Structures are given as C-alpha cells and as structure tokens.
Amino acid sequence: MARKLRTLAWLFAAALAGCGSSPPPKAATPARTALAPLPPRCDPAAAQAVIGLPIDAGVIEKARAAAGADMARAVRADQVGVQDYRAGRLNLYLDAQRRVARVGCG
C-alpha cells in the first residue's frame, strides 16, 4: 500500500510540475484599420516638356522631379526591358536618335 501511495504521489507531483508557470499572455494587438490607397506617385503629364530632348542625366532628373517620381529610367527603342511594375518610376522612352519620344509611369 505504501508503494502505491508513493507511486501515486510521484505521478501527482509530475503532473503538477507540467502545470508550472507559463509566460504571461501577450497583450492583445490593436485592430488594424483598413489603409486608404496611396495616391499615384508619378504623373507623366507633368513630364511632357522633355519630349523631343536628347537624353542625358539632366533631362532624366528634370523629368523625374517634374513627375514627382521616386526614380526614372531611359528605355531605348532597341532595348529589351524588364516588365516589373513600379508605380513611382518614370519611364522615358527614346527613339532611334536617342531623343525622348514619350513618357510613362510604371
């Protein structure tokens, strides 16, 4: 009988040890509100003044600043371009004479 009590006490103690203190519960995170869509960061209409100009770093920067874009790139007529879309990027499309033919964002 004493042996059964010792075994029972041992099992009870082991069960209680498994119920030891756990870390305090994390505070509930506040509910997120729906985010409003961001306004466009690139306005190609504002950069139309560079159409017809020969491309150089100054023209690229002037067009980027006018369009309010985060970045700008020149795309040659014979160049294979990547198709990654970036709303804040101004694209200056060049003709065969390396003059700006059109502008666009993306």
C-alpha positions in Angstrom: 0.0 0.0 0.0 2.8 2.4 0.8 4.4 1.7 -2.5 1.1 2.5 -4.3 0.9 5.8 -2.4 4.5 6.7 -3.3 3.8 5.9 -7.0 0.6 7.9 -6.9 2.3 10.8 -5.1 5.1 10.7 -7.7 2.6 10.8 -10.6 0.7 13.7 -9.0 3.9 15.7 -8.5 4.9 15.1 -12.1 1.5 16.2 -13.3 1.8 19.4 -11.2 5.3 20.1 -12.5 3.9 20.1 -16.0 1.5 22.9 -15.0 4.3 25.2 -13.9 4.2 28.9 -14.6 3.9 29.9 -18.2 4.8 33.2 -19.6 2.3 35.9 -19.2 -0.2 36.2 -22.0 0.7 38.8 -24.7 -1.3 41.9 -24.8 -3.9 42.0 -27.5 -2.7 43.8 -30.6 -4.9 46.6 -31.6 -7.2 46.0 -34.6 -5.7 47.4 -37.8 -7.8 49.8 -39.7 -8.1 49.5 -43.5 -5.5 51.5 -45.3 -6.6 54.0 -47.8 -5.0 53.5 -51.2 -1.9 55.7 -51.8 -2.2 58.5 -54.4 -0.1 57.9 -57.5 3.5 59.0 -57.1 4.2 59.6 -60.7 2.4 62.0 -63.1 3.7 61.5 -66.7 1.6 64.5 -67.9 3.9 66.8 -65.8 7.0 65.5 -67.6 5.8 66.1 -71.1 8.2 69.0 -71.5 11.1 66.7 -72.1 9.7 65.1 -75.2 12.0 65.7 -78.1 15.0 66.5 -76.0 18.2 64.4 -76.3 18.6 62.2 -73.3 21.2 62.9 -70.6 21.3 62.8 -66.8 20.0 66.3 -66.5 16.9 65.6 -68.7 16.2 62.4 -66.7 16.4 64.2 -63.4 14.3 67.2 -64.7 11.6 64.8 -65.9 11.7 62.7 -62.6 11.3 65.8 -60.5 8.5 67.3 -62.6 6.6 64.0 -62.5 7.1 63.6 -58.7 8.5 60.1 -59.3 10.8 58.2 -56.9 13.0 57.1 -59.7 13.4 57.4 -63.5 14.9 55.3 -66.3 15.5 55.8 -70.0 14.4 52.9 -72.3 16.0 52.8 -75.7 13.9 51.7 -78.7 16.0 48.6 -79.3 16.3 47.7 -75.6 14.6 44.7 -74.0 13.1 45.9 -70.8 12.0 44.1 -67.7 8.3 44.0 -67.0 8.4 44.8 -63.3 5.8 47.5 -62.4 6.7 50.3 -60.0 4.1 53.0 -59.5 6.7 55.5 -58.5 9.0 55.1 -61.5 9.1 57.4 -64.6 10.0 55.7 -67.9 11.5 57.9 -70.7 11.1 56.0 -74.0 13.7 57.0 -76.6 13.6 57.0 -80.3 16.4 55.8 -82.6 18.1 59.2 -82.3 18.2 58.9 -78.5 15.6 61.6 -78.0 12.7 61.3 -75.6 9.7 60.1 -77.7 7.2 59.5 -74.9 7.0 59.3 -71.1 5.0 56.9 -68.9 5.0 55.6 -65.4 5.4 52.0 -64.2 
